[in-house]
């Protein structure tokens, strides 16, 4: 289990970061970038803005998985301030 957890959070596997970013986005905007928040698999829906999701996930990982930083990035965005 520990090896699997380290693999998921190593930064090379984007799924965990994307799911967390989507959930934080959903908290602030009422809906996620991926409508099926519980299913990112083949049967799930496609992201409405895949480039934004990937960029936010990369920013989240680069910040050291800092949720406070992720919230700041989203809350300081023009999209949120509108």
LINRA-V89919 format. One line per field, one symbol per residue. psi: psi as a letter, one per 30 degrees, with the letter a starting at -180 (. if undefined). Layout:
BEGIN
psi=???
END
This chain:
BEGIN
psi=eeeeeeeegfffjfeeeeeeeeeeeeeeffllfjeiffjgaeflllkeieeeeeeeeeeeefghhjeeeeeeeeffleeef.
END
